[in-house]
Structure formats: structure tokens, C-alpha cells
Amino acid sequence: MTPETTAFERGIHPLLRIILQDKAETVINFRADPTLQSRIEELATKSTEGELSPTERAEYEGYVRANKFIAILQRQARQLAGTAA
């Protein structure tokens, strides 16, 4: 984890404990719907090949940020559920 991610997690941890208390399993098991996952994979491939338009790059960066946030939520939920991975 980067120092930024560590600081972010530390900053939001108290709030996530409140929010995730009764929803930990739901958050742990969350997965993007197949249509969204397909779009992300399409953009990832285009990014790797250097073929993203500026609009696609902005969209892809938004998905990357969202994915990082979801990973943080899931990590915190696993800790609350006592199943740290």
C-alpha cells in the first residue's frame, strides 16, 4: 500500500466501522455487474495498447479510482468480519 492509501484508510476507518458494521458480508461479496466489468476490461486493454481517447482515459481513471475505493471497503469489511485477507 502507498502512504496515500494508508492515510486514506486510517482517515476513513472510524466512519467505515459505523457503516460496515451490519453490511460487512455484503461488501465483501460485492462484484461489478458483467456489463460494467466488460467495459472496464475493454478500457484496460485499450489503455495497455495506448489507444484510449481522452474521454475514455477519463472514464477509465474513474473506474480505477472506484476500484481502489471498493478494495479499501472490502479490506475494512474483512477486518470487521474477522476474516482479514
C-alpha positions as CSV (number, residue, x, y, z in Angstrom):
1,M,0.0,0.0,0.0
2,T,1.1,3.5,-0.7
3,P,1.4,6.1,2.1
4,E,-1.6,7.9,0.5
5,T,-3.7,4.7,0.7
6,T,-2.6,4.1,4.2
7,A,-3.5,7.6,5.3
8,F,-6.8,7.5,3.5
9,E,-7.8,4.2,5.1
10,R,-6.7,5.5,8.5
11,G,-8.8,8.6,8.0
12,I,-12.0,6.8,7.0
13,H,-11.7,3.8,9.3
14,P,-13.9,5.2,12.1
15,L,-16.7,6.0,9.6
16,L,-16.4,2.7,7.9
17,R,-16.7,0.8,11.2
18,I,-20.1,2.5,11.6
19,I,-21.2,2.0,8.0
20,L,-20.0,-1.6,7.6
21,Q,-21.0,-3.0,10.9
22,D,-24.1,-4.7,9.6
23,K,-23.1,-4.9,5.9
24,A,-19.6,-6.4,6.0
25,E,-20.6,-9.7,4.2
26,T,-22.5,-7.8,1.5
27,V,-19.5,-5.5,0.9
28,I,-17.0,-8.4,1.0
29,N,-19.1,-10.3,-1.7
30,F,-19.7,-7.3,-3.9
31,R,-18.7,-7.7,-7.6
32,A,-19.3,-5.4,-10.6
33,D,-22.1,-6.5,-12.9
34,P,-20.9,-8.3,-16.0
35,T,-21.7,-5.3,-18.3
36,L,-19.6,-2.9,-16.2
37,Q,-16.8,-5.5,-15.8
38,S,-16.7,-5.9,-19.6
39,R,-16.4,-2.2,-20.2
40,I,-13.6,-1.9,-17.6
41,E,-11.7,-4.8,-19.3
42,E,-12.2,-3.1,-22.7
43,L,-10.8,0.2,-21.5
44,A,-7.9,-1.6,-19.7
45,T,-7.0,-3.4,-22.9
46,K,-7.1,-0.1,-24.9
47,S,-5.0,1.6,-22.2
48,T,-2.4,-1.1,-22.4
49,E,-2.3,-0.7,-26.1
50,G,-2.1,3.1,-25.8
51,E,-5.4,3.5,-27.7
52,L,-7.6,5.4,-25.3
53,S,-9.3,8.7,-26.4
54,P,-9.1,11.5,-23.8
55,T,-12.8,10.8,-22.9
56,E,-12.1,7.0,-22.5
57,R,-9.0,7.8,-20.4
58,A,-11.1,9.9,-18.0
59,E,-13.7,7.2,-17.8
60,Y,-11.1,4.5,-17.2
61,E,-9.4,6.6,-14.5
62,G,-12.7,7.0,-12.7
63,Y,-13.2,3.2,-12.7
64,V,-9.6,2.7,-11.4
65,R,-10.4,5.2,-8.5
66,A,-13.7,3.4,-7.8
67,N,-11.9,0.1,-7.8
68,K,-9.4,1.3,-5.3
69,F,-12.1,2.6,-3.0
70,I,-14.1,-0.7,-3.3
71,A,-10.9,-2.6,-2.4
72,I,-10.5,-0.4,0.7
73,L,-14.1,-1.0,1.7
74,Q,-13.7,-4.8,1.2
75,R,-10.4,-4.9,3.2
76,Q,-12.0,-2.9,6.1
77,A,-15.1,-5.2,5.9
78,R,-13.0,-8.3,6.1
79,Q,-11.2,-6.9,9.2
80,L,-14.6,-6.1,10.9
81,A,-15.8,-9.6,10.0
82,G,-12.6,-11.1,11.4
83,T,-11.6,-12.6,8.0
84,A,-8.7,-10.4,7.1
85,A,-7.1,-11.4,3.8
